[in-house]
Amino acid sequence: MINLDRENDFVINKYDKICQIVFKKIEEAELISAEELDESERGTGGFGSTGK
């Protein structure tokens, strides 16, 4: 926990509830190295192209 208020102390008293936690699953991906990529519709307009 970080107190970003330089003028006031943050006081924690006994039995104070001071935080929460959220557990989230961490997905793991298997990466595959490729020398070349296949052509796709997405790549036809070039960088910054919106298709308009």
Secondary structure by P-SEA (a helix, b strand, c coil): ccccccccccccccccccbbbbbbbbbbbbbbbbcccccccccccccccccc
